[in-house]
């Protein structure tokens, strides 16, 4: 009697193990999604005023319109501690390191206190480099951000440049 039960458990275990292996093979061999994955069509250029910072939650980046012709997309994942989201702090006042005058509006990492200007340049703190960026293109007056293509933030010589990773959930 116990042999029949042991044999049944053995077959059940083999069946479950085989299903797990088959699932892993499918997950790792499934083709990538189409070319639109990671591309965000964000509307007409006139939807964004010069100087604006718009946080795009689903893309995990901040879209910044620096001038009439220039947009940048900054990763909101901090370059120092990958688990931290770096928010735009419109009311945060900090002296401009170039002019000494107080300016408002900075990106401030709540974990490391690293501070970045509107262009994503590190101006204070332990972050090893500027904020990472994603590729922005303007097609037919439409803003498109491709989060599958990134550009590491400027860093001092020897600093590591790693692909942005999503922050871990608590």
DORODREN-705953 format. One record per residue: x, y, z of N, C-alpha, C, O in turn; residue in one letter. Coordinates in pm, whole numbers, padded with zeros to 5 digits, always signed. Atoms other than C-alpha are relative to their C-alpha. Layout:
N
XYZXYZXYZXYZA...
***
This chain:
170
+00081-00120+00000+00000+00000+00000+00086+00127+00000+00063+00220-00078X-00083-00120-00007+00270+00248+00097+00084+00015-00126+00119+00127-00163X-00077-00009+00124+00464+00161-00221-00081+00067-00110-00028+00146-00189X+00087-00063+00101+00168+00260-00437-00010+00150+00026-00008+00230-00068X+00009-00142-00036+00139+00590-00250+00133+00070-00033+00132+00181-00087X-00131-00057+00031+00516+00655-00282+00019+00015-00150+00071+00116-00198X-00011-00007+00145+00503+00575-00653-00087+00114-00054-00044+00185-00146X+00089-00110+00043+00208+00818-00697+00063+00135+00030+00058+00226-00052X-00066-00126-00036+00397+01091-00511+00121+00027-00089+00146+00141-00127X-00115-00015+00090+00707+01028-00723-00045+00050-00136+00014+00143-00190X+00050-00043+00130+00509+01061-01046-00055+00143+00005-00034+00221-00087X+00053-00136-00014+00333+01373-00919+00115+00101+00007+00109+00207-00055X-00116-00088-00010+00670+01528-00827+00070+00017-00133+00111+00127-00169X-00061-00009+00131+00815+01443-01166-00084+00084-00096-00030+00162-00175X+00089-00078+00086+00512+01590-01339+00010+00150+00032+00019+00232-00059X-00011-00140-00040+00531+01915-01138+00138+00057-00037+00147+00169-00087X-00135-00044+00037+00908+01939-01189+00014+00020-00149+00074+00117-00193X-00004-00014+00146+00871+01881-01563-00075+00123-00046-00031+00193-00138X+00078-00118+00036+00604+02150-01583+00078+00127+00033+00075+00224-00043X-00080-00117-00038+00833+02394-01398+00114+00023-00099+00141+00137-00137X-00108-00013+00098+01121+02323-01637-00055+00051-00133+00006+00138-00196X+00061-00045+00126+00891+02366-01938-00037+00149+00008-00019+00223-00088X+00036-00141-00017+00767+02699-01798+00123+00088-00008+00119+00194-00070X-00124-00079+00006+01124+02824-01750+00054+00009-00142+00100+00115-00185X-00045-00001+00139+01217+02725-02104-00084+00098-00081-00029+00174-00162X+00087-00093+00072+00916+02916-02237+00030+00145+00035+00036+00231-00053X-00026-00138-00043+00991+03226-02031+00128+00054-00063+00131+00167-00111X-00129-00049+00049+01354+03248-02143+00015-00009-00151+00107+00051-00207X-00013+00010+00146+01295+03155-02507-00109+00074-00075-00107+00080-00198X+00109-00074+00064+00981+03361-02573+00057+00123-00069+00139+00193-00010X-00056-00117+00071+01052+03629-02835-00037+00130+00070-00141+00142+00134X+00025-00132-00056+01079+03989-02725-00126+00060-00063-00166+00022-00172X+00118-00067+00052+00775+04210-02767+00039+00088-00118+00157+00108-00146X-00020-00079+00121+00736+04427-03074+00083+00125+00023+00121+00154+00136X-00088-00115-00008+00934+04742-03150-00057+00115+00081+00015+00211+00111X+00061-00110-00074+00690+04961-02959+00024-00009+00150-00006+00086+00222X-00025+00013-00143+00793+04828-02617+00102+00104+00044+00208+00117-00017X-00092-00101-00051+00956+05106-02415-00011+00134-00070+00062+00227-00035X+00017-00128+00071+00840+05380-02655-00125+00069+00053-00232+00009+00061X+00111-00078-00054+00620+05652-02514-00026+00119-00091+00058+00207-00105X+00044-00115+00080+00433+05887-02747-00070+00094+00097-00176+00061+00151X+00045-00087-00108+00376+06186-02520-00077+00123-00046-00096+00216+00032X+00081-00112+00046+00175+06422-02735+00079+00103-00077+00198+00085-00105X-00056-00108+00081+00243+06741-02925+00101+00082+00081+00087+00097+00202X-00103-00079-00068+00548+06953-02844-00060+00121+00072-00008+00163+00176X+00062-00117-00063+00317+07246-02763-00075-00034+00129-00121+00056+00199X+00062+00041-00126+00167+07042-02477+00093+00026+00119+00051+00017+00235X-00101-00019-00104+00487+07119-02282+00061+00138-00014+00116+00171-00118X-00059-00135+00009+00597+07472-02198+00149-00006+00028+00196-00096+00097X-00144-00008-00021+00963+07569-02202+00025+00014+00151-00037+00096+00217X-00032-00002-00144+01112+07505-01856-00080-00099+00082-00056-00114+00202X+00084+00092-00077+00853+07245-01760+00070-00134+00026+00155-00178-00051X-00043+00135-00035+00926+06914-01588-00126-00081+00021-00208-00049+00107X+00118+00086-00008+00667+06641-01637+00046-00141+00036+00129-00200-00033X-00036+00135-00042+00695+06312-01450-00091-00099-00071-00214-00087-00065X+00074+00104+00072+00589+06012-01660+00015-00129+00082+00113-00201+00068X-00007+00112-00094+00512+05745-01399+00019-00135-00070+00104-00214-00029X-00007+00131+00064+00459+05453-01637+00134-00025-00070+00171-00140-00093X-00131+00014+00063+00796+05520-01803+00116+00015+00097+00231-00010+00062X-00100-00021-00104+00981+05599-01479+00106+00102-00042+00226+00078-00028X-00093-00107+00038+01132+05921-01612-00069+00135+00012-00191+00145+00025X+00047-00138+00000+01098+06298-01605+00029+00057-00139+00142+00047-00187X-00019-00067+00128+01046+06480-01935+00021+00148+00029-00062+00212+00093X-00035-00140-00024+01214+06822-01930+00008+00071-00134+00078+00026-00226X-00013-00083+00121+01163+07086-02196+00092+00115+00034+00053+00208+00105X-00101-00099-00031+01478+07295-02184-00012+00126-00085+00017+00236-00037X+00013-00114+00090+01411+07519-02484-00107-00034-00104-00170-00139-00098X+00098+00027+00106+01187+07547-02789+00031-00130-00074-00060-00203-00111X-00040+00116+00079+01386+07274-02963+00049-00118+00081+00064-00227+00026X-00072+00103-00075+01532+07070-02678-00082-00059+00114-00126+00011+00205X+00061+00078-00107+01369+06800-02466+00103-00102+00049+00185-00150-00030X-00078+00112-00052+01547+06554-02237-00091-00085+00087-00187-00035+00146X+00074+00092-00086+01413+06249-02055+00100-00057+00100+00192-00129+00062X-00092+00042-00106+01585+06183-01722-00060-00117+00077-00174-00111+00121X+00045+00114-00081+01558+05846-01549-00024+00048+00142+00053+00128+00195X+00026-00041-00137+01402+05887-01209+00068-00094+00100+00056-00075+00221X-00074+00090-00088+01615+05603-01070+00136+00061+00029+00213+00090-00064X-00125-00063-00038+01907+05747-00877+00122-00079-00043+00121-00202-00037X-00121+00069+00043+02256+05666-01008+00085-00051+00115+00180-00127+00093X-00081+00039-00115+02391+05615-00655-00059-00123+00070+00006-00227+00079X+00070+00109-00068+02143+05396-00471-00117-00038-00088-00216+00036-00093X+00098+00037+00102+01936+05210-00729-00141-00020+00053-00236-00027-00025X+00135+00022-00052+01644+05159-00495-00077+00131+00018-00196+00129+00052X+00063-00129-00028+01569+05531-00470-00051+00068-00126+00016+00071-00230X+00059-00081+00107+01340+05734-00692+00037+00146+00028+00019+00195+00140X-00041-00140-00014+01468+06087-00751-00112+00089-00052-00132+00099-00173X+00112-00084+00045+01170+06324-00758+00045+00142-00037+00150+00189+00006X-00017-00142+00030+01149+06673-00905-00058+00077+00116-00172+00053+00156X+00045-00082-00112+01123+06924-00622-00006+00144-00046+00092+00218-00036X+00019-00135+00055+00983+07242-00774+00029+00109+00102+00082+00214+00067X-00014-00103-00103+00991+07430-00443+00131-00009+00077+00153+00069+00170X-00127+00015-00069+01335+07314-00333+00094+00111-00045+00121+00125-00164X-00087-00113+00031+01566+07618-00315+00143-00038+00037+00170-00091+00144X-00140+00036-00017+01939+07572-00354+00084+00104-00071+00044+00151-00177X-00083-00099+00071+02221+07815-00441+00061-00061-00126+00118-00171-00123X-00061+00044+00126+02331+07781-00801+00151+00000+00017+00208+00103+00052X-00144+00005-00022+02693+07661-00787+00080+00091-00094+00193+00127-00063X-00071-00086+00096+02785+07874-01090-00014+00147+00034+00083+00223+00024X+00024-00142-00023+02626+08204-00993-00010+00036+00147+00010+00152+00184X+00018-00027-00143+02569+08170-00617-00140+00047+00033-00177+00053+00151X+00136-00046-00024+02213+08298-00661-00091-00119+00032-00070-00229-00017X+00094+00107-00032+01928+08097-00514-00087-00031-00122-00137+00058-00190X+00089+00047+00107+01737+07889-00767-00095-00100+00060-00060-00172+00153X+00095+00100-00048+01428+07684-00712-00021-00104-00109-00008-00074-00228X+00024+00109+00092+01352+07353-00871+00123-00084-00022+00210-00048-00101X-00112+00092+00011+01595+07064-00835-00052-00141+00011-00161-00165+00063X+00027+00140-00026+01594+06689-00849+00080-00035+00126+00199-00006+00134X-00068+00028-00128+01675+06565-00498-00026-00144+00040-00141-00185+00056X+00011+00139-00040+01745+06204-00403-00025-00006+00150+00060+00039+00228X+00031+00002-00143+01575+06141-00067+00088-00099+00078+00095-00091+00200X-00083+00100-00070+01811+05849+00012+00142+00049+00023+00198+00028+00130X-00141-00041-00011+02154+06004-00054+00017+00151+00010+00128+00199+00035X-00002-00147+00004+02067+06378-00066+00075+00054-00121+00104+00174-00126X-00061-00050+00123+02236+06397-00407-00100+00094-00066-00220+00067-00069X+00084-00102+00061+02103+06701-00587+00044+00020-00144+00163+00022-00175X-00025-00013+00144+02073+06748-00964-00078+00120-00052-00190+00146-00006X+00072-00113+00058+01981+07053-01170-00100-00049-00104-00115-00169-00125X+00106+00034+00095+01709+07064-01433+00050-00080-00119-00028-00150-00184X-00058+00078+00109+01945+06916-01692+00050-00137+00046+00103-00215-00033X-00041+00129-00053+02020+06621-01463+00145-00005+00044+00195-00112+00078X-00140-00004-00043+02374+06736-01376+00008-00005+00153-00066+00065+00222X-00020+00009-00145+02492+06640-01028+00068+00127+00048+00172+00166-00005X-00060-00121-00056+02560+06952-00823+00039-00019+00146+00113+00063+00202X-00033+00025-00140+02583+06800-00475-00027-00146+00032-00120-00206-00023X+00029+00132-00055+02608+06465-00300+00089-00110-00051+00177-00088-00134X-00088+00113+00029+02762+06122-00327-00027-00072-00132+00045-00165-00167X+00028+00069+00127+02605+06021-00659+00124+00002-00089+00191+00105-00098X-00123+00007+00078+02884+05904-00890-00007+00069-00135+00096+00090-00201X+00015-00060+00132+02741+06070-01200-00133+00073-00009-00215+00069+00083X+00127-00067+00027+02461+06277-01350-00111-00103-00015-00085-00223-00021X+00113+00090+00023+02113+06132-01392+00010-00061-00140+00052+00005-00236X+00002+00067+00130+02083+05879-01673-00114+00056-00084-00212+00107-00030X+00100-00054+00093+01884+05978-01982-00050-00107-00094+00015-00208-00117X+00057+00084+00105+01659+05813-02234-00005+00082-00128-00006+00205-00124X-00002-00066+00130+01652+05893-02604-00136+00066-00027-00241+00003-00014X+00120-00077+00035+01401+06164-02703+00007+00035-00147+00112+00078-00197X+00005-00044+00139+01292+06226-03060-00131+00074-00022-00231+00051+00046X+00120-00075+00040+01044+06465-03219-00035-00046-00140+00044-00030-00233X+00046+00050+00129+00845+06310-03502-00136+00063-00028-00232+00043+00046X+00124-00070+00036+00578+06521-03676-00054+00083+00116-00174+00081+00146X+00035-00087-00112+00579+06764-03382-00050-00077+00123-00112-00018+00212X+00038+00084-00113+00517+06472-03141+00126-00040+00078+00230-00069+00018X-00112+00038-00086+00745+06393-02845-00005-00151+00022-00107-00205+00064X-00009+00145-00019+00860+06030-02832+00124-00029+00084+00233+00020+00054X-00111+00041-00086+01076+05880-02556+00014-00151-00011-00084-00224+00000X-00028+00143+00011+01241+05542-02600+00082-00042+00121+00202-00016+00128X-00069+00042-00122+01326+05391-02261+00084-00125-00020+00156-00167+00071X-00087+00114+00030+01489+05091-02429+00141+00049-00037+00236-00029-00039X-00131-00059+00033+01772+05328-02529+00033+00104+00107-00042+00200+00126X-00039-00095-00104+01953+05509-02250+00141+00048-00024+00220-00014-00096X-00133-00058+00004+02255+05726-02216+00039+00024+00146-00031+00094+00219X-00044-00018-00139+02449+05710-01891+00034+00145+00025+00085+00215-00062X-00036-00135-00038+02490+06034-01706+00151+00020-00001+00226-00074+00022X-00143-00032-00003+02827+06209-01731+00056-00039+00135-00009-00023+00238X-00061+00039-00125+03066+06080-01473+00148+00032-00003+00207+00049-00110X-00146-00020-00002+03420+06140-01356+00068-00126-00054+00007-00233-00052X-00071+00117+00052+03681+05908-01509+00005-00112+00103+00033-00089+00221X-00006+00116-00087+03666+05558-01365-00131-00036+00067-00142-00145+00124X+00127+00032-00063+03308+05577-01240-00076-00098-00088-00073-00088-00211X+00077+00099+00075+03088+05284-01339-00122+00063-00063-00182+00155-00007X+00122-00041+00067+02808+05338-01584-00081-00126-00023-00042-00212-00102X+00082+00120+00011+02533+05081-01550-00138+00037-00049-00184+00149-00031X+00134-00021+00053+02196+05042-01715-00096+00033+00113-00090-00029+00219X+00098-00031-00103+01912+05204-01520-00084-00123+00031-00126-00195-00060X+00085+00112-00042+01718+04945-01322-00114+00056+00082-00098+00158+00149X+00113-00052-00077+01376+04986-01167+00027-00011+00149+00094-00104+00194X-00019+00008-00144+01369+05062-00796-00073-00123+00055-00177-00162+00003X+00064+00116-00061+01288+04763-00576-00118+00047+00084-00116+00154+00144X+00119-00032-00075+00949+04761-00415+00020-00038+00146+00075-00145+00174X-00018+00034-00142+00942+04774-00033-00087-00116+00041-00085-00157+00157X
***
